[in-house]
Amino acid sequence: MGLGEGANPTSGDIFAPFTNPTCGLLMAWQYSGTNQKSAAELNWLAQIQTDPLFNTKELAGFSHTHEMKLLNKFLRTKDNLFHEEHGWKPSSVSFHLPKEKARFTSADSAPLITIDGIYHHDLTDVIMSAFKDPEFGTTLHMTPFTQHWKTADNCTIDVLLESFRSPEMLDTYKEINALPREPGDDLECVVASLMVWSDSMHLASFSDASMWPFYLFFANQSEYTQCKPSVQACHHIAYIPTVCILNIIGTRNKADS
């Protein structure tokens, strides 16, 4: 399952930052696997050359440096794969910053900066897409439960291995099912437990191109299931651009003076 219904980019979208699909295929080979290319990597290069999109005539004037510049430019502009039809929404975030050797009467008086180019998914859309997916939905535990281990000396020990077996999940499930309902509403109420992570992601070995993604897992899913790449349990929900705070503050200081 992808990041939303209809997320199926065409070959033109995938290779958009490069000169042509052939150059894009070569770049994909360059940064796949390890830095020291093995026999398997050589076989992969041969396989790429048999791809219908591979055109040897397009290799005329190929330059690794030029293709990297195109890729970096592509990642820093709006001409990218974050299409609205795939559920991506552009937003801006404004917040106040402290200023060295300066006092302000209130937080609202501090310098205000606005960060543009934040692409994100609506959490409700991600939840609905996951729960509607017939294959992904079968891996979710909708009803929490407890598990216990009874030892030989008749001691009962709670087994807490998954989030959907936790007391917090059970209490939340009981709480939402105790809420008032509309007349005729007999649908099951379940808890969508979300786990969100964020870290920096370096995009290339010989470039400073990077992104800061936010991604989400459902705690309704077993951790053993989440470890299987075929399940596609990870959902990308946001990408945060990199900004230079020093440059922003310096520009603001010049404007104030």
C-alpha positions as CSV (number, residue, x, y, z in Angstrom):
1,M,0.0,0.0,0.0
2,G,1.3,3.4,-0.8
3,L,0.9,6.8,0.7
4,G,-2.6,7.2,-0.4
5,E,-4.9,6.0,-3.1
6,G,-3.7,6.6,-6.6
7,A,0.0,7.1,-5.7
8,N,1.4,5.6,-9.0
9,P,4.0,7.9,-10.5
10,T,4.8,7.5,-14.2
11,S,8.3,6.9,-15.6
12,G,8.3,10.6,-16.6
13,D,7.8,11.6,-12.9
14,I,10.4,9.2,-11.6
15,F,13.2,10.4,-13.9
16,A,12.1,14.1,-14.0
17,P,15.2,15.5,-12.3
18,F,17.7,13.9,-14.8
19,T,18.5,14.7,-18.4
20,N,16.7,11.6,-19.6
21,P,15.6,8.2,-18.4
22,T,18.9,6.6,-19.5
23,C,20.9,9.0,-17.3
24,G,18.5,8.4,-14.5
25,L,19.0,4.6,-14.8
26,L,22.8,5.0,-14.6
27,M,22.4,7.2,-11.5
28,A,20.2,4.6,-9.9
29,W,22.9,2.0,-10.5
30,Q,25.7,4.3,-9.1
31,Y,24.0,4.6,-5.7
32,S,22.6,1.1,-5.3
33,G,24.3,-1.5,-3.1
34,T,27.7,-0.9,-1.7
35,N,30.5,1.5,-2.8
36,Q,32.6,-1.4,-4.1
37,K,30.6,-2.9,-7.0
38,S,30.5,-6.7,-6.9
39,A,29.6,-9.2,-9.6
40,A,26.0,-9.0,-8.6
41,E,26.1,-5.2,-9.1
42,L,27.7,-5.7,-12.5
43,N,24.8,-8.1,-13.4
44,W,22.4,-5.4,-12.3
45,L,24.1,-2.8,-14.6
46,A,23.7,-5.3,-17.5
47,Q,20.1,-5.7,-16.6
48,I,19.6,-1.9,-16.6
49,Q,21.0,-1.8,-20.1
50,T,18.2,-4.1,-21.3
51,D,15.5,-1.9,-19.9
52,P,13.1,-0.5,-22.6
53,L,13.9,3.0,-21.3
54,F,17.7,2.6,-21.8
55,N,18.9,4.4,-24.9
56,T,22.6,4.4,-25.6
57,K,22.2,7.5,-27.8
58,E,21.1,9.5,-24.8
59,L,24.5,8.8,-23.1
60,A,26.3,11.3,-25.3
61,G,27.8,13.9,-23.0
62,F,26.8,12.1,-19.8
63,S,28.3,13.7,-16.8
64,H,27.9,12.5,-13.2
65,T,28.5,16.0,-11.8
66,H,25.8,17.5,-14.1
67,E,23.2,14.9,-13.2
68,M,23.9,15.5,-9.5
69,K,23.4,19.2,-9.9
70,L,20.0,18.5,-11.6
71,L,19.0,16.1,-8.8
72,N,19.9,18.7,-6.1
73,K,18.0,21.4,-7.9
74,F,15.0,19.1,-8.3
75,L,15.0,18.3,-4.6
76,R,15.1,22.0,-3.6
77,T,12.3,23.2,-5.8
78,K,8.6,22.5,-6.0
79,D,9.1,20.6,-9.3
80,N,9.1,17.2,-7.5
81,L,7.0,14.1,-6.8
82,F,4.9,15.6,-4.0
83,H,1.9,15.9,-6.2
84,E,-1.4,16.9,-4.7
85,E,-3.2,14.1,-6.5
86,H,-1.1,11.7,-4.4
87,G,-2.3,13.3,-1.2
88,W,0.6,15.7,-0.6
89,K,-0.2,19.1,0.8
90,P,2.2,22.1,0.9
91,S,2.2,24.2,4.1
92,S,4.2,26.9,5.8
93,V,5.1,27.2,9.5
94,S,5.8,30.4,11.3
95,F,7.5,30.7,14.7
96,H,9.4,33.3,16.8
97,L,13.1,33.1,17.4
98,P,15.3,34.5,20.2
99,K,17.7,37.3,19.3
100,E,21.1,37.7,20.9
101,K,21.5,40.7,23.2
102,A,18.0,41.8,22.7
103,R,14.9,41.9,25.0
104,F,11.3,41.8,24.0
105,T,8.2,42.7,25.9
106,S,6.5,39.5,24.8
107,A,7.2,36.4,22.7
108,D,5.1,37.9,19.9
109,S,7.7,40.8,19.6
110,A,10.5,38.4,18.9
111,P,11.7,37.9,15.2
112,L,9.2,35.9,13.3
113,I,10.4,33.5,10.5
114,T,8.3,31.5,8.1
115,I,9.4,28.1,6.7
116,D,7.8,27.3,3.3
117,G,7.9,24.1,1.4
118,I,6.7,21.7,4.1
119,Y,5.0,18.8,2.3
120,H,2.7,16.5,4.4
121,H,-0.2,14.1,4.3
122,D,-3.4,14.5,6.2
123,L,-3.3,12.0,9.1
124,T,-7.0,11.2,8.7
125,D,-6.4,10.4,5.0
126,V,-3.5,8.0,5.9
127,I,-5.6,6.3,8.6
128,M,-8.6,5.8,6.3
129,S,-6.4,4.6,3.5
130,A,-4.8,2.0,5.7
131,F,-8.0,0.7,7.3
132,K,-9.7,0.5,3.9
133,D,-6.9,-1.5,2.3
134,P,-8.1,-5.2,2.3
135,E,-4.6,-6.7,2.6
136,F,-3.1,-4.2,5.0
137,G,-6.3,-4.2,7.1
138,T,-6.0,-7.9,7.9
139,T,-2.6,-7.2,9.7
140,L,-4.2,-4.8,12.1
141,H,-5.5,-5.8,15.6
142,M,-8.7,-3.9,16.0
143,T,-9.6,-5.2,19.5
144,P,-6.9,-5.0,22.2
145,F,-6.5,-7.9,24.6
146,T,-4.3,-9.0,27.4
147,Q,-1.9,-12.0,27.6
148,H,-0.7,-13.7,30.7
149,W,1.8,-16.4,31.6
150,K,1.0,-18.8,34.4
151,T,4.1,-20.2,35.9
152,A,4.6,-23.6,37.5
153,D,4.2,-22.1,41.0
154,N,0.8,-20.6,40.1
155,C,2.1,-17.0,39.6
156,T,0.4,-15.0,36.9
157,I,2.7,-12.7,34.9
158,D,1.4,-10.1,32.4
159,V,3.0,-10.4,29.0
160,L,3.5,-7.0,27.4
161,L,5.1,-7.5,24.0
162,E,2.9,-5.4,21.8
163,S,1.1,-2.0,22.1
164,F,-2.3,-3.5,21.4
165,R,-1.8,-5.7,24.5
166,S,-1.1,-2.7,26.8
167,P,-3.4,-1.5,29.5
168,E,-3.4,2.0,27.9
169,M,-4.7,0.6,24.7
170,L,-7.4,-1.4,26.5
171,D,-8.5,1.6,28.6
172,T,-8.7,3.8,25.5
173,Y,-10.8,1.1,23.7
174,K,-13.2,1.0,26.6
175,E,-13.4,4.8,26.7
176,I,-14.3,5.3,23.1
177,N,-16.9,2.5,23.1
178,A,-18.5,4.2,26.1
179,L,-19.1,7.4,24.3
180,P,-22.7,8.4,23.3
181,R,-23.7,7.3,19.8
182,E,-26.1,8.5,17.1
183,P,-29.4,6.5,16.9
184,G,-28.9,3.5,14.7
185,D,-25.1,3.6,14.9
186,D,-24.0,0.0,15.6
187,L,-20.6,0.1,14.0
188,E,-17.6,-1.1,15.9
189,C,-15.4,1.7,17.4
190,V,-11.7,1.0,17.3
191,V,-8.5,2.7,18.3
192,A,-6.0,3.8,15.7
193,S,-2.8,3.9,17.6
194,L,-0.1,5.9,15.8
195,M,3.7,5.8,16.3
196,V,5.6,8.7,14.6
197,W,9.3,9.0,14.1
198,S,11.6,11.6,12.4
199,D,15.2,11.7,11.5
200,S,17.5,13.1,8.9
201,M,17.9,11.3,5.6
202,H,21.0,11.7,3.4
203,L,20.1,11.2,-0.2
204,A,23.5,10.6,-1.9
205,S,27.0,9.5,-1.1
206,F,28.8,12.4,-2.8
207,S,26.4,15.2,-2.2
208,D,24.9,17.3,0.6
209,A,21.3,16.7,-0.6
210,S,19.2,15.7,2.4
211,M,15.7,15.6,3.7
212,W,14.0,15.3,7.1
213,P,11.1,12.9,6.8
214,F,8.3,12.1,9.3
215,Y,7.0,8.6,9.0
216,L,4.3,6.7,10.8
217,F,3.6,3.1,11.9
218,F,0.4,1.7,13.3
219,A,0.7,0.3,16.8
220,N,-2.3,-1.9,16.0
221,Q,0.2,-3.9,13.9
222,S,2.6,-6.5,15.4
223,E,6.2,-5.4,15.4
224,Y,7.1,-8.7,13.7
225,T,4.8,-7.8,10.8
226,Q,6.2,-4.3,10.6
227,C,9.7,-5.7,10.0
228,K,8.6,-7.3,6.7
229,P,9.3,-5.0,3.8
230,S,6.5,-6.7,1.8
231,V,3.9,-5.4,4.2
232,Q,4.8,-1.7,3.5
233,A,4.0,-0.8,7.1
234,C,5.8,2.5,7.0
235,H,3.8,5.6,5.9
236,H,5.6,8.8,5.0
237,I,3.5,11.7,6.4
238,A,5.8,14.8,6.0
239,Y,9.1,16.1,4.7
240,I,10.7,19.1,6.4
241,P,13.1,21.3,4.4
242,T,16.5,22.2,5.6
243,V,17.0,25.9,6.4
244,C,20.0,28.0,7.6
245,I,18.9,29.8,10.7
246,L,22.1,32.0,10.8
247,N,21.3,33.3,7.3
248,I,17.7,34.1,8.2
249,I,18.7,35.9,11.4
250,G,21.4,37.8,9.5
251,T,19.0,38.9,6.9
252,R,16.5,40.0,9.6
253,N,19.2,41.9,11.5
254,K,20.1,43.9,8.3
255,A,16.4,44.7,7.7
256,D,16.0,45.9,11.3
257,S,19.1,48.1,11.1
